[in-house]
Amino acid sequence: MSTAQGDFAGQLVSITGAGSGIGRETALAFAREGAEVVVSDVDLASAEETVALIAQSGAVAHAYRLDVSDHAAFEAFALRVLAEHGTPDIVVNNAGIGFGGPIFDVTQAQIDRVLGINLRGVISGSQLFGKHMVARGIGGHIVNIASMAAYSPQRSLSLYATSKAAVFMFSDVLRAELHAAGVGVSTICPGVVDTNIIRTTQIAGLSEEDRLAKVGRIDKLYKRRGFTPDKVAERILWAVKKNKSVVPVTLEAQLGYRQYRFAPWLSRLIARLDLF
Ligand SMILES: NC(=O)c1ccc[n+]([C@@H]2O[C@H](COP(=O)([O-])OP(=O)(O)OC[C@H]3O[C@@H](n4cnc5c(N)ncnc54)[C@H](O)[C@@H]3O)[C@@H](O)[C@H]2O)c1
């Protein structure tokens, strides 16, 4: 029997993309609150590092390699988690990649990759674990990581913003669908958070040299902003405890949310600025 203590003691949490940034900090935060954590990432070594960090505090976690855009692999992963650890109480669909560049430079392969990871990965995680949470009949919670890009149009971010807007609406619909089963759904919309995401962002139409120069400049701005992923993790745990629907995290994400609602014309004007 588990002797763990904390707000999530005895609960099983599954988090994708948990080898870095927001996913890793969320795994650490849930583990600190007593949860057992299934840590998955397309980069197994990084998932193992997260598990090692969790183990230092005496909590239990398990590392898996998972590419969330591969539905068959996600299905096999879900079956293994269910068989070896049980039905998760909380599922965090966090894995995501950045992507920029003018739409006419974007290739079909790039469209498939961004939508495959950022959108289909969230849908797969919600379907594959959600149906077992509902069947079990004791509730649970699904957290989907969108972005302030879901409601902040920005030139050269069409694909990324579209994937996140789709996650936003998917999550609102899922929340309604799972309400009667007592499974909550939260949509987290972070703003500018200092993680690895910018460094790994692909930009359509740029040479690797130009891409590195551009992401280097943006990464400096993210660092200067100084909002760290552990603070997003805090809000994720809060959203689960309070069963919040939409949670914009960071001041710019909160202001952007209101602006798009009350003065969408201003959002559309700002979208024309060449920020990315
Ligand atoms: N950092 C920000 O400013 C910011 C803002 C808004 C939203 N987000 C969202 O937060 C989530 C986490 O991003 P982050 O900032 O922590 O980035 P990150 O790059 O630090 O972490 C993302 C993790 O996802 C993993 N990953 C990438 N492709 C994957 C795949 N196909 N399958 C499984 N794992 C995969 C990466 O290996 C990495 O460990 C993403 O969905 C991102 O879009 C981030």
The ligand as an SDF file (V2000), in Angstrom:
LIG
                    3D

 44 48  0  0  0  0  0  0  0  0999 V2000
    6.8650   27.2680  -23.6130 N   0  0  0  0  0  0  0  0  0  0  0  0
    5.8800   28.0560  -24.0040 C   0  0  0  0  0  0  0  0  0  0  0  0
    6.0360   29.2820  -24.0880 O   0  0  0  0  0  0  0  0  0  0  0  0
    4.5250   27.4750  -24.3320 C   0  0  0  0  0  0  0  0  0  0  0  0
    3.4730   28.3670  -24.5210 C   0  0  0  0  0  0  0  0  0  0  0  0
    2.2110   27.8670  -24.8200 C   0  0  0  0  0  0  0  0  0  0  0  0
    2.0140   26.5090  -24.9230 C   0  0  0  0  0  0  0  0  0  0  0  0
    3.0650   25.6580  -24.7340 N   0  0  0  0  0  0  0  0  0  0  0  0
    2.7840   24.2180  -24.8910 C   0  0  0  0  0  0  0  0  0  0  0  0
    3.2330   23.5280  -23.7480 O   0  0  0  0  0  0  0  0  0  0  0  0
    3.5270   22.1780  -24.1120 C   0  0  0  0  0  0  0  0  0  0  0  0
    4.8910   21.8060  -23.5620 C   0  0  0  0  0  0  0  0  0  0  0  0
    5.8730   22.6020  -24.1950 O   0  0  0  0  0  0  0  0  0  0  0  0
    7.2150   23.0980  -23.4800 P   0  0  0  0  0  0  0  0  0  0  0  0
    7.2380   24.5650  -23.5840 O   0  0  0  0  0  0  0  0  0  0  0  0
    7.3770   22.4640  -22.1700 O   0  0  0  0  0  0  0  0  0  0  0  0
    8.2770   22.5600  -24.5600 O   0  0  0  0  0  0  0  0  0  0  0  0
    9.5480   21.6080  -24.4350 P   0  0  0  0  0  0  0  0  0  0  0  0
   10.1140   21.5880  -25.8150 O   0  0  0  0  0  0  0  0  0  0  0  0
   10.4100   22.0340  -23.2970 O   0  0  0  0  0  0  0  0  0  0  0  0
    8.9070   20.1910  -24.0820 O   0  0  0  0  0  0  0  0  0  0  0  0
    8.1310   19.4760  -25.0110 C   0  0  0  0  0  0  0  0  0  0  0  0
    8.3960   17.9850  -24.8250 C   0  0  0  0  0  0  0  0  0  0  0  0
    7.5710   17.2800  -25.7660 O   0  0  0  0  0  0  0  0  0  0  0  0
    8.3410   16.2520  -26.3330 C   0  0  0  0  0  0  0  0  0  0  0  0
    7.8070   15.8860  -27.6530 N   0  0  0  0  0  0  0  0  0  0  0  0
    7.9840   16.5110  -28.8470 C   0  0  0  0  0  0  0  0  0  0  0  0
    7.3940   15.8120  -29.8150 N   0  0  0  0  0  0  0  0  0  0  0  0
    6.8280   14.7330  -29.2270 C   0  0  0  0  0  0  0  0  0  0  0  0
    6.0850   13.6390  -29.7200 C   0  0  0  0  0  0  0  0  0  0  0  0
    5.8390   13.5010  -31.0310 N   0  0  0  0  0  0  0  0  0  0  0  0
    5.6290   12.7190  -28.8440 N   0  0  0  0  0  0  0  0  0  0  0  0
    5.9010   12.8360  -27.5190 C   0  0  0  0  0  0  0  0  0  0  0  0
    6.6410   13.8260  -27.0050 N   0  0  0  0  0  0  0  0  0  0  0  0
    7.0860   14.7750  -27.8600 C   0  0  0  0  0  0  0  0  0  0  0  0
    9.7480   16.8100  -26.4410 C   0  0  0  0  0  0  0  0  0  0  0  0
   10.7190   15.7650  -26.5680 O   0  0  0  0  0  0  0  0  0  0  0  0
    9.8510   17.5900  -25.1370 C   0  0  0  0  0  0  0  0  0  0  0  0
   10.3680   16.7840  -24.1060 O   0  0  0  0  0  0  0  0  0  0  0  0
    3.4190   22.1100  -25.6310 C   0  0  0  0  0  0  0  0  0  0  0  0
    2.1700   21.5700  -25.9990 O   0  0  0  0  0  0  0  0  0  0  0  0
    3.5060   23.5670  -26.0460 C   0  0  0  0  0  0  0  0  0  0  0  0
    2.8830   23.8150  -27.2850 O   0  0  0  0  0  0  0  0  0  0  0  0
    4.3110   26.1070  -24.4420 C   0  0  0  0  0  0  0  0  0  0  0  0
  1  2  1  0
  2  3  2  0
  2  4  1  0
  4  5  1  0
  4 44  2  0
  5  6  2  0
  6  7  1  0
  7  8  2  0
  8  9  1  0
  8 44  1  0
  9 10  1  0
  9 42  1  0
 10 11  1  0
 11 12  1  0
 11 40  1  0
 12 13  1  0
 13 14  1  0
 14 15  2  0
 14 16  1  0
 14 17  1  0
 17 18  1  0
 18 19  2  0
 18 20  1  0
 18 21  1  0
 21 22  1  0
 22 23  1  0
 23 24  1  0
 23 38  1  0
 24 25  1  0
 25 26  1  0
 25 36  1  0
 26 27  1  0
 26 35  1  0
 27 28  2  0
 28 29  1  0
 29 30  1  0
 29 35  2  0
 30 31  1  0
 30 32  2  0
 32 33  1  0
 33 34  2  0
 34 35  1  0
 36 37  1  0
 36 38  1  0
 38 39  1  0
 40 41  1  0
 40 42  1  0
 42 43  1  0
M  CHG  2   8   1  16  -1
M  END
$$$$
